Amino acid sequence: MNVREAGRVAMVVALALLVGISAGCGSSGGDAPSLQDIPRYPNAVEGESMGQSSPGGMLSGSLLQFSTTDSFDQVVGFYTDALSQHDPELMSHTSELGRQTAISMPQKNGMISVVVQEFTKERTVNITFMSVGG
């Protein structure tokens, strides 16, 4: 699987994780940071990004993606520490591609998540920032 394909797979898997998490969380009044407030992982390379908004702006979402060759555990540790003040919820999963961890913070009308995905064959770790909500 080439890096571009892996990035697309990562975005789909990350979005699926986010939808699964947000469906179980409900809407709390959390004080999650905005996507711009989430620290960038040191020396990570910026990848694809996208935004979507429904007609009238009632529901919107954004994705920012980065990659690094640092270890999965280093990246998860960095974001667990950096986001600990926001009382995040963690969900982890292992697949044939590698490990995945979603660090999510409910907002008043949505969810902010950082999804860390390991691609063992490519020896890369993708970091996806996601925002879903209205």
C-alpha positions as CSV (number, residue, x, y, z in Angstrom):
1,M,0.0,0.0,0.0
2,N,1.5,3.3,-1.0
3,V,1.6,6.4,1.3
4,R,-1.3,8.2,-0.5
5,E,-3.5,5.1,-0.2
6,A,-2.5,4.6,3.4
7,G,-3.6,8.2,4.0
8,R,-7.0,7.7,2.5
9,V,-7.5,4.5,4.5
10,A,-6.3,6.3,7.6
11,M,-8.9,9.0,7.1
12,V,-11.7,6.5,6.6
13,V,-10.7,4.5,9.6
14,A,-10.3,7.6,11.7
15,L,-13.7,8.9,10.8
16,A,-15.2,5.5,11.6
17,L,-13.6,5.6,15.0
18,L,-14.8,9.2,15.6
19,V,-18.4,8.4,14.7
20,G,-18.3,5.3,17.0
21,I,-16.9,7.4,19.8
22,S,-19.3,10.3,19.4
23,A,-22.3,8.1,19.1
24,G,-21.5,6.7,22.6
25,C,-20.6,9.9,24.2
26,G,-23.6,12.2,23.8
27,S,-23.2,15.9,24.1
28,S,-21.4,17.0,27.3
29,G,-20.5,20.6,27.9
30,G,-16.7,19.8,27.7
31,D,-14.2,22.6,27.1
32,A,-12.3,20.8,24.3
33,P,-9.8,22.8,22.4
34,S,-10.3,23.9,18.8
35,L,-8.4,22.1,16.1
36,Q,-6.0,25.1,16.0
37,D,-5.3,24.8,19.7
38,I,-4.1,21.2,19.5
39,P,-0.3,21.1,19.5
40,R,1.4,19.7,16.4
41,Y,3.6,16.7,16.9
42,P,7.2,17.8,16.6
43,N,8.7,17.3,13.1
44,A,5.5,15.7,11.8
45,V,4.9,16.3,8.1
46,E,1.5,17.9,7.2
47,G,-0.6,15.9,4.8
48,E,-4.2,16.1,3.6
49,S,-6.9,18.3,5.1
50,M,-10.5,18.8,4.4
51,G,-13.6,20.5,5.8
52,Q,-17.3,19.9,5.2
53,S,-20.4,21.8,6.2
54,S,-24.0,21.0,5.7
55,P,-26.4,23.5,4.1
56,G,-27.1,26.2,6.7
57,G,-24.0,25.2,8.7
58,M,-26.0,23.0,11.2
59,L,-23.4,20.2,11.0
60,S,-19.8,20.6,10.1
61,G,-16.5,18.7,10.3
62,S,-12.8,19.2,9.6
63,L,-9.8,16.9,9.2
64,L,-6.1,17.7,9.4
65,Q,-3.6,14.9,8.9
66,F,0.1,14.6,9.7
67,S,2.6,11.8,9.6
68,T,5.9,10.9,11.4
69,T,8.4,8.1,11.6
70,D,8.4,8.3,15.4
71,S,7.0,5.3,17.3
72,F,3.3,4.9,17.9
73,D,3.8,4.9,21.6
74,Q,5.8,8.2,21.5
75,V,3.0,9.9,19.6
76,V,0.2,8.5,21.8
77,G,2.1,9.6,24.9
78,F,2.7,13.1,23.5
79,Y,-1.1,13.6,22.8
80,T,-2.2,11.9,26.0
81,D,-0.1,14.3,28.0
82,A,-0.9,17.4,25.9
83,L,-4.6,16.9,26.1
84,S,-4.9,15.5,29.7
85,Q,-6.4,18.8,31.0
86,H,-9.4,18.3,28.8
87,D,-10.4,15.0,30.4
88,P,-10.2,13.0,27.1
89,E,-11.8,9.7,26.4
90,L,-9.4,7.1,24.8
91,M,-10.4,4.2,22.5
92,S,-7.8,1.8,21.1
93,H,-8.0,-0.8,18.4
94,T,-5.5,-3.2,16.7
95,S,-5.9,-4.3,13.1
96,E,-3.8,-6.0,10.4
97,L,-2.4,-2.5,9.5
98,G,-1.3,-1.6,13.0
99,R,-2.6,0.0,16.2
100,Q,-5.0,2.9,16.4
101,T,-5.9,5.2,19.3
102,A,-8.5,7.9,19.3
103,I,-8.2,10.6,22.0
104,S,-11.6,12.4,22.0
105,M,-12.9,15.4,23.9
106,P,-16.7,16.1,23.8
107,Q,-17.8,19.6,23.1
108,K,-21.1,21.3,23.7
109,N,-22.4,20.3,20.2
110,G,-19.8,17.9,18.9
111,M,-16.5,16.2,19.3
112,I,-12.8,17.0,18.8
113,S,-10.5,14.0,18.3
114,V,-6.9,13.2,17.7
115,V,-6.5,9.8,16.1
116,V,-3.1,8.1,16.0
117,Q,-2.7,5.3,13.5
118,E,0.3,3.0,13.1
119,F,1.1,1.6,9.7
120,T,3.6,-1.2,10.5
121,K,4.6,-2.1,7.0
122,E,5.3,1.5,6.0
123,R,6.9,2.3,9.4
124,T,4.8,5.5,9.7
125,V,2.4,6.9,12.2
126,N,-0.5,9.0,11.0
127,I,-2.0,11.7,13.2
128,T,-5.4,13.0,12.3
129,F,-7.1,15.9,14.0
130,M,-10.9,15.8,13.6
131,S,-13.7,18.1,14.5
132,V,-17.4,17.1,14.2
133,G,-20.3,19.1,15.3
134,G,-22.7,21.9,14.7
